[in-house]
């Protein structure tokens, strides 16, 4: 392969299957000598995953690959890279279009392809196909993927809402299938959820150009990490608002825990990072969609690490910490973002402010904070 160009690969993801299909078909027609690969995980219940290969004329080949450890997504990973390498070795394909099955998230596949790219394959870009009229209905859907027949393994506990949010926010390019049902509010919601995305119509020449733009998996991962995520800014348009809330004062664990349901249901989407008074060293991630909230540890705050360890932290993380640096608390902060049609900004802000330590509680100091009710132990385990 020395001296030959690597095969560009673009991933097309999304729960909006009709939009995804139109996007793939458009790319196969727009880019000469392109080939599409799709692994249909719907056949996993029979013990196999079906691989379908197509070009602009339609399906040209198919085959079955067995499940790996009872996981359809694992089978996809095991089969995809060899297929891409086979196409690359033939030397006749200009672009490989990998169409992911409905609930497969693009990040996992992007990192698999990038890790095995080598001299034959390169990840050219990641695209999520979107029907703007369905952004809110899918985001607000709290049903489990298993209930909808979209789980990729027996242990898959994701919901439609949180899966769709990650599919949408990870991709730097959104392919739009904009029908008559989409209105200004739908488009405003899409813009506020992912303001940095490049948008192009499915089947357009612009999309065919964008898929070759290149993709950095490390930068994409950093943009999703709670410590340095590229969160949306304040916005208000067409009845959709994004409210950004900051504070350096820690949360009272019990009051915040009691307010979780109210805060989770206050917006179609909310995300960010926060800290609790009784867990001062732990950076906590907030991720909510469809009325379901995930709170988990994202490791230590930079201020909790010895300075000698800072050089081991990625530069983007150190830069994000510098922006939020507080003379007493370092990078410990509350940075939560709420996006929704009809958002009650004042109501959300009021609830959040009531969950912070009061002046008297704050003045008592860190030793007293450790004696506050450990309300989050059930979610996070015992504090260390």
C-alpha positions in Angstrom: 0.0 0.0 0.0 3.0 2.3 0.1 2.5 5.4 -2.0 -1.2 4.8 -2.4 -4.0 7.0 -0.9 -6.0 5.6 2.0 -9.7 4.9 1.5 -11.8 7.7 3.0 -14.6 6.5 5.2 -17.6 8.5 6.3 -20.0 7.4 9.1 -23.7 8.2 8.7 -25.6 7.7 11.9 -29.0 8.6 13.4 -32.3 7.2 14.7 -34.2 9.0 11.9 -33.9 6.0 9.6 -35.6 7.6 6.6 -33.3 10.6 6.8 -30.2 8.3 7.2 -31.3 6.3 4.2 -31.8 9.4 2.0 -28.4 10.7 3.1 -26.6 7.5 2.2 -28.4 7.2 -1.1 -27.5 10.8 -1.9 -23.8 10.3 -1.2 -23.7 7.2 -3.3 -25.2 9.1 -6.2 -23.1 12.2 -5.7 -19.7 10.6 -5.2 -18.5 8.4 -8.1 -17.2 5.0 -7.2 -18.6 5.2 -3.7 -19.7 2.1 -1.8 -22.1 1.8 1.2 -21.8 -0.7 4.0 -24.7 -1.3 6.4 -24.9 -3.9 9.2 -28.5 -4.7 10.0 -28.7 -5.5 13.7 -32.4 -6.3 13.5 -31.4 -9.9 12.6 -29.4 -10.2 15.8 -32.3 -12.1 17.5 -31.6 -14.9 15.1 -27.9 -15.0 16.1 -26.4 -13.1 13.2 -25.9 -9.6 11.9 -26.5 -9.0 8.2 -24.0 -7.0 6.2 -25.3 -5.2 3.1 -23.0 -3.6 0.5 -24.5 -1.2 -2.0 -23.6 1.4 -4.6 -25.6 3.9 -6.6 -27.4 1.2 -8.5 -28.6 -0.6 -5.3 -27.5 -3.7 -3.3 -24.5 -5.5 -4.8 -23.7 -8.0 -2.0 -24.7 -9.2 1.4 -23.5 -11.7 4.0 -24.1 -12.7 7.6 -21.7 -12.5 10.5 -22.3 -14.2 13.9 -22.9 -12.4 17.1 -19.9 -11.8 19.3 -20.6 -12.4 23.0 -24.3 -12.0 22.4 -23.7 -8.4 21.3 -24.8 -7.2 17.9 -22.7 -4.1 18.1 -19.6 -6.2 18.9 -20.2 -8.2 15.8 -20.4 -5.0 13.8 -17.0 -3.9 15.1 -15.4 -7.3 14.3 -16.8 -7.3 10.8 -16.6 -3.7 9.7 -12.8 -3.1 9.7 -12.0 -6.2 7.6 -14.6 -5.2 5.1 -13.2 -1.7 4.8 -9.7 -3.1 4.4 -11.0 -5.4 1.7 -12.5 -2.4 -0.2 -9.3 -0.4 0.2 -7.1 -3.2 -1.1 -9.2 -3.5 -4.2 -8.4 0.1 -5.0 -11.6 0.9 -6.9 -13.6 2.6 -4.2 -13.4 6.4 -3.8 -15.5 6.7 -0.6 -16.9 4.1 1.8 -20.1 5.2 3.4 -20.8 3.3 6.6 -24.5 3.5 7.5 -24.9 2.7 11.2 -28.0 0.9 12.4 -30.6 3.0 14.2 -29.3 3.0 17.8 -25.6 2.6 17.2 -23.8 5.7 18.4 -21.2 7.2 16.0 -18.5 7.8 18.6 -17.9 4.1 19.3 -17.6 3.3 15.6 -15.5 6.3 14.8 -13.0 5.3 17.5 -12.9 1.7 16.2 -12.2 2.9 12.6 -9.6 5.4 13.7 -7.8 2.9 15.9 -7.5 0.4 13.0 -7.1 2.9 10.2 -3.4 2.1 9.5 -2.2 2.6 6.0 -5.3 1.5 4.2 -8.3 3.4 5.7 -8.9 6.9 7.1 -11.9 8.4 8.8 -13.0 11.3 6.6 -16.0 12.5 8.7 -19.0 11.7 10.8 -22.5 12.7 9.8 -25.8 12.4 11.7 -28.9 12.4 9.5 -31.7 14.6 10.9 -35.4 15.2 10.2 -35.8 18.5 12.0 -39.5 17.9 12.7 -38.5 14.8 14.7 -35.7 16.4 16.9 -38.0 17.2 19.8 -40.2 14.1 19.7 -37.1 11.8 19.8 -35.3 14.0 22.4 -38.3 13.9 24.7 -38.8 10.1 24.3 -37.9 8.4 27.5 -38.7 4.9 26.3 -35.9 2.3 26.7 -34.4 1.1 23.4 -35.3 -2.4 24.4 -39.0 -1.5 24.5 -38.7 -0.1 21.0 -36.8 -3.1 19.6 -33.6 -1.0 19.2 -31.3 -2.4 21.8 -28.0 -3.8 20.6 -27.5 -6.2 23.5 -29.4 -7.7 26.4 -27.6 -5.3 28.8 -28.4 -2.2 26.7 -30.2 0.2 29.1 -30.1 3.4 27.0 -33.2 5.4 26.2 -34.3 6.8 22.9 -33.9 10.4 24.2 -30.3 10.1 25.5 -29.2 8.0 22.5 -30.5 10.5 20.1 -28.9 13.4 22.0 -25.4 11.8 21.7 -25.9 10.9 18.1 -26.8 14.5 17.3 -24.2 16.2 19.4 -21.2 14.1 18.4 -21.2 14.6 14.7 -19.6 17.8 13.3 -21.9 17.5 10.2 -25.7 17.2 10.2 -27.5 16.1 7.0 -31.0 17.5 6.9 -34.1 16.0 5.4 -36.3 19.1 5.8 -39.9 18.3 5.0 -43.0 20.4 5.2 -43.6 19.4 8.9 -40.5 21.2 10.2 -41.1 24.8 11.4 -38.9 27.6 12.8 -39.1 26.2 16.3 -37.7 22.8 15.1 -34.8 24.5 13.4 -34.1 26.8 16.3 -34.0 23.8 18.7 -31.6 22.0 16.3 -29.4 25.1 16.1 -29.2 25.5 19.9 -28.6 21.9 20.6 -25.6 21.8 18.3 -24.6 25.3 17.4 -21.2 24.4 15.9 -22.4 21.8 13.5 -22.1 22.2 9.8 -25.5 21.6 8.2 -26.2 20.5 4.6 -29.2 19.1 2.8 -29.1 15.3 2.3 -28.1 14.6 -1.3 -26.6 18.1 -1.8 -23.2 18.8 -3.4 -22.3 20.7 -0.1 -22.7 17.5 1.9 -20.7 15.5 -0.6 -17.9 18.1 -0.1 -18.1 18.1 3.7 -17.8 14.3 4.1 -14.1 14.7 2.9 -13.3 17.4 5.4 -11.4 15.1 7.9 -12.2 14.1 11.5 -10.2 14.1 14.7 -11.4 11.5 17.1 -9.4 12.9 20.0 -10.9 16.4 19.5 -14.4 15.0 19.2 -14.0 13.1 22.4 -12.7 16.2 24.2 -15.7 18.1 23.0 -17.9 15.6 24.7 -16.0 15.3 28.0 -17.8 17.0 30.9 -14.6 18.8 32.0 -14.2 20.6 28.7 -17.3 20.0 26.7 -18.3 22.6 24.0 -21.6 23.4 25.6 -24.1 25.7 23.9 -24.3 29.4 24.8 -27.2 31.5 25.9 -29.9 31.8 23.2 -33.6 32.6 22.6 -35.2 32.2 19.3 -38.6 31.0 17.9 -39.8 30.0 21.3 -36.7 27.9 22.1 -34.3 29.0 24.8 -30.9 27.9 26.1 -30.1 28.9 29.7 -26.5 28.7 30.9 -26.0 28.7 34.6 -22.7 29.2 36.4 -21.7 29.2 40.1 -18.5 28.4 42.1 -20.4 27.7 45.3 -20.9 23.9 45.9 -24.3 22.2 45.9 -25.9 21.0 49.1 -26.1 17.3 48.3 -29.5 16.6 49.9 -31.3 19.7 48.5 -30.0 19.0 45.0 -30.9 15.3 45.2 -34.5 16.3 46.1 -34.6 18.7 43.2 -33.3 16.2 40.5 -36.7 15.2 39.1 -37.8 18.8 38.8 -34.6 19.9 37.1 -34.5 16.9 34.8 -38.0 17.6 33.6 -37.5 21.3 33.2 -35.9 21.1 29.8 -35.9 18.8 26.8 -32.1 18.6 27.1 -29.7 19.6 29.9 -26.0 18.8 30.4 -22.9 20.0 32.1 -20.7 19.5 35.1 -21.1 20.2 38.8 -19.7 19.6 42.3 -21.1 18.6 45.6 -20.0 20.0 48.9 -19.4 16.5 50.4 -17.5 15.4 47.3 -15.1 18.3 46.6 -12.6 16.3 44.5 -15.1 14.7 42.2 -16.1 16.3 38.9 -19.7 15.1 38.3 -21.3 14.9 34.9 -25.0 15.9 34.3 -26.7 14.4 31.2 -30.5 14.5 30.8 -32.9 13.9 27.9 -36.3 12.5 27.7 -37.0 13.0 31.4 -34.1 10.6 32.2 -31.0 11.9 34.1 -27.6 10.3 34.2 -25.3 11.6 37.0 -21.8 10.0 37.1 -18.3 10.7 38.1 -16.0 12.0 35.4 -12.9 11.8 37.5 -11.1 14.4 39.6 -11.2 18.2 39.2 -7.8 19.5 38.0 -7.5 21.4 41.3 -7.7 18.0 43.2 -4.6 16.7 41.4 -1.0 17.4 42.4 0.6 20.0 40.1 3.0 17.3 38.9 0.1 15.5 37.3 -1.2 18.4 35.4 1.2 17.8 32.5 -0.5 14.4 32.0 -3.8 16.2 31.4 -4.7 17.1 27.8 -4.1 20.8 26.9 -7.8 21.3 26.1 -8.6 20.2 29.6 -6.1 22.6 31.2 -7.4 25.4 29.0 -11.0 24.8 30.0 -10.0 24.7 33.7 -8.2 28.0 33.3 -11.4 29.7 32.0 -13.3 28.6 35.1 -10.4 29.0 37.7 -11.4 30.4 41.1 -8.8 31.6 43.6 -10.2 29.3 46.3 -11.9 26.4 44.5 -9.7 26.1 41.4 -11.7 24.7 38.4 -14.5 23.4 40.7 -17.7 25.0 39.4 -21.3 24.5 38.4 -21.8 24.8 34.6 -25.2 23.5 33.6 -27.0 24.2 30.3 -30.7 23.8 29.7 -32.3 23.9 26.2 -36.0 23.6 25.5 -39.0 25.1 23.8 -40.9 27.1 26.4 -38.1 27.0 28.9 -38.8 28.7 32.3 -35.4 30.3 32.8 -36.3 32.0 36.1 -37.8 28.9 37.5 -34.8 26.7 36.7 -32.4 29.4 38.0 -34.5 29.6 41.2 -34.4 25.9 41.9 -30.6 25.7 41.2 -29.8 28.7 43.5 -31.8 27.1 46.3 -29.7 23.9 46.0 -26.4 25.8 46.7 -25.0 26.0 50.2 -26.4 28.9 52.1 -24.1 31.7 53.4 -23.9 30.0 56.8 -23.3 26.6 55.4 -20.6 27.9 53.1 -18.9 29.8 55.9 -18.7 26.6 58.0 -16.0 25.3 55.6 -15.0 22.1 53.9 -14.7 20.0 57.1 -18.3 20.8 58.0 -19.4 20.0 54.4 -18.1 16.5 54.7 -20.8 15.9 57.4 -23.7 16.9 55.2 -26.1 14.1 54.3 -24.5 11.9 51.6 -27.6 11.9 49.4 -25.8 10.9 46.2 -24.3 7.7 47.6 -27.1 5.7 46.1 -26.2 7.0 42.6 -22.5 7.3 42.9 -21.4 4.9 45.6 -19.8 5.9 48.9 -17.6 9.0 48.8 -13.9 8.3 48.9 
